[in-house]
Structures are given as C-alpha cells and as structure tokens.
Amino acid sequence: MVGKKGIPTEGLLGSGLTPAIFAEAGMEHQRKYGTTFEQFAKVSVKNHHHSTLNPKAMYQIETPLETVMGSVGP
C-alpha cells in the first residue's frame, strides 16, 4: 500500500511481515476509533470458538476471554 506522496505505508514500524502489518492496522484502528484491547480479545475468543467447529483447523481449542486478556506478547 502506498500513501499520499508515494511513501509505503506498510511496515512503517520496522517490519513488513504480515503479523506486524496486522498489528499496525490494529493500533491505527485503536487510535482512530478508540477500539479497546478487550474488543480485540473478544474477536480472538470468537475465532478460537469457530476453530473448534472446523475439523481441518490447525488448532481446535476453546480459549476463554480471561486467557486472551492475560496473554503477553513477545
């Protein structure tokens, strides 16, 4: 993605790797709309629940909100 003056807007925090790009998008969403960590955690809980319904999912475990909220990044 390219910004207004031809400056790349992906990986501006030092990484063009996909997880970092999603993290940057999440931080921008928080800044712009006031999204909370708990709201993002609830999306994770929902996604983990859906994985339990998919026999081909790599991880098929339910993850409670408390576990997601208490997790620490790298």
Rosetta constraint file for C-alpha pairs under 8 A:
AtomPair CA 1 CA 8 HARMONIC 5.96 0.50
AtomPair CA 1 CA 9 HARMONIC 5.82 0.50
AtomPair CA 1 CA 10 HARMONIC 6.17 0.50
AtomPair CA 2 CA 6 HARMONIC 5.43 0.50
AtomPair CA 2 CA 7 HARMONIC 5.53 0.50
AtomPair CA 2 CA 8 HARMONIC 4.40 0.50
AtomPair CA 2 CA 9 HARMONIC 5.52 0.50
AtomPair CA 2 CA 10 HARMONIC 7.75 0.50
AtomPair CA 3 CA 7 HARMONIC 5.19 0.50
AtomPair CA 3 CA 8 HARMONIC 5.89 0.50
AtomPair CA 3 CA 9 HARMONIC 5.68 0.50
AtomPair CA 8 CA 12 HARMONIC 7.63 0.50
AtomPair CA 10 CA 16 HARMONIC 6.19 0.50
AtomPair CA 10 CA 21 HARMONIC 6.23 0.50
AtomPair CA 11 CA 15 HARMONIC 4.54 0.50
AtomPair CA 11 CA 16 HARMONIC 4.12 0.50
AtomPair CA 11 CA 17 HARMONIC 7.22 0.50
AtomPair CA 11 CA 20 HARMONIC 6.94 0.50
AtomPair CA 11 CA 21 HARMONIC 5.88 0.50
AtomPair CA 11 CA 24 HARMONIC 7.77 0.50
AtomPair CA 12 CA 16 HARMONIC 7.73 0.50
AtomPair CA 13 CA 24 HARMONIC 7.63 0.50
AtomPair CA 15 CA 20 HARMONIC 6.09 0.50
AtomPair CA 15 CA 21 HARMONIC 7.45 0.50
AtomPair CA 16 CA 20 HARMONIC 6.63 0.50
AtomPair CA 16 CA 21 HARMONIC 6.32 0.50
AtomPair CA 17 CA 21 HARMONIC 6.29 0.50
AtomPair CA 18 CA 22 HARMONIC 6.29 0.50
AtomPair CA 19 CA 23 HARMONIC 6.17 0.50
AtomPair CA 20 CA 24 HARMONIC 6.09 0.50
AtomPair CA 21 CA 25 HARMONIC 6.20 0.50
AtomPair CA 22 CA 26 HARMONIC 6.11 0.50
AtomPair CA 23 CA 27 HARMONIC 6.21 0.50
AtomPair CA 24 CA 28 HARMONIC 6.17 0.50
AtomPair CA 25 CA 29 HARMONIC 6.12 0.50
AtomPair CA 26 CA 30 HARMONIC 6.18 0.50
AtomPair CA 27 CA 31 HARMONIC 6.22 0.50
AtomPair CA 28 CA 32 HARMONIC 6.03 0.50
AtomPair CA 29 CA 33 HARMONIC 5.69 0.50
AtomPair CA 29 CA 34 HARMONIC 7.17 0.50
AtomPair CA 29 CA 35 HARMONIC 6.50 0.50
AtomPair CA 30 CA 34 HARMONIC 4.65 0.50
AtomPair CA 30 CA 35 HARMONIC 4.40 0.50
AtomPair CA 30 CA 36 HARMONIC 6.60 0.50
AtomPair CA 31 CA 35 HARMONIC 7.54 0.50
AtomPair CA 35 CA 39 HARMONIC 6.58 0.50
AtomPair CA 35 CA 40 HARMONIC 7.68 0.50
AtomPair CA 36 CA 40 HARMONIC 6.70 0.50
AtomPair CA 37 CA 41 HARMONIC 6.12 0.50
AtomPair CA 37 CA 69 HARMONIC 7.85 0.50
AtomPair CA 38 CA 42 HARMONIC 6.14 0.50
AtomPair CA 38 CA 69 HARMONIC 6.84 0.50
AtomPair CA 39 CA 43 HARMONIC 6.61 0.50
AtomPair CA 40 CA 44 HARMONIC 6.55 0.50
AtomPair CA 41 CA 45 HARMONIC 6.31 0.50
AtomPair CA 41 CA 65 HARMONIC 6.63 0.50
AtomPair CA 41 CA 68 HARMONIC 5.93 0.50
AtomPair CA 41 CA 69 HARMONIC 6.32 0.50
AtomPair CA 42 CA 46 HARMONIC 6.18 0.50
AtomPair CA 42 CA 65 HARMONIC 6.52 0.50
AtomPair CA 43 CA 47 HARMONIC 6.16 0.50
AtomPair CA 44 CA 48 HARMONIC 6.12 0.50
AtomPair CA 44 CA 68 HARMONIC 7.50 0.50
AtomPair CA 45 CA 49 HARMONIC 6.19 0.50
AtomPair CA 45 CA 62 HARMONIC 7.45 0.50
AtomPair CA 45 CA 63 HARMONIC 5.82 0.50
AtomPair CA 45 CA 64 HARMONIC 6.29 0.50
AtomPair CA 45 CA 65 HARMONIC 6.08 0.50
AtomPair CA 45 CA 68 HARMONIC 7.41 0.50
AtomPair CA 46 CA 50 HARMONIC 6.31 0.50
AtomPair CA 47 CA 51 HARMONIC 6.33 0.50
AtomPair CA 48 CA 52 HARMONIC 6.74 0.50
AtomPair CA 48 CA 59 HARMONIC 8.00 0.50
AtomPair CA 48 CA 60 HARMONIC 7.22 0.50
AtomPair CA 48 CA 61 HARMONIC 6.45 0.50
AtomPair CA 48 CA 62 HARMONIC 5.53 0.50
AtomPair CA 48 CA 63 HARMONIC 6.11 0.50
AtomPair CA 49 CA 53 HARMONIC 7.19 0.50
AtomPair CA 49 CA 60 HARMONIC 8.00 0.50
AtomPair CA 49 CA 61 HARMONIC 7.27 0.50
AtomPair CA 49 CA 62 HARMONIC 5.32 0.50
AtomPair CA 49 CA 63 HARMONIC 7.30 0.50
AtomPair CA 50 CA 54 HARMONIC 6.85 0.50
AtomPair CA 51 CA 55 HARMONIC 7.89 0.50
AtomPair CA 51 CA 57 HARMONIC 5.69 0.50
AtomPair CA 51 CA 59 HARMONIC 6.65 0.50
AtomPair CA 51 CA 60 HARMONIC 5.14 0.50
AtomPair CA 51 CA 61 HARMONIC 7.09 0.50
AtomPair CA 51 CA 62 HARMONIC 7.98 0.50
AtomPair CA 52 CA 57 HARMONIC 7.58 0.50
AtomPair CA 52 CA 59 HARMONIC 7.69 0.50
AtomPair CA 52 CA 60 HARMONIC 4.36 0.50
AtomPair CA 52 CA 61 HARMONIC 5.82 0.50
AtomPair CA 52 CA 62 HARMONIC 6.64 0.50
AtomPair CA 53 CA 60 HARMONIC 7.61 0.50
AtomPair CA 54 CA 60 HARMONIC 7.38 0.50
AtomPair CA 55 CA 60 HARMONIC 7.68 0.50
AtomPair CA 63 CA 67 HARMONIC 6.54 0.50
AtomPair CA 63 CA 68 HARMONIC 7.04 0.50
AtomPair CA 64 CA 68 HARMONIC 6.65 0.50
AtomPair CA 65 CA 69 HARMONIC 6.00 0.50
AtomPair CA 66 CA 70 HARMONIC 6.01 0.50
AtomPair CA 67 CA 71 HARMONIC 6.17 0.50
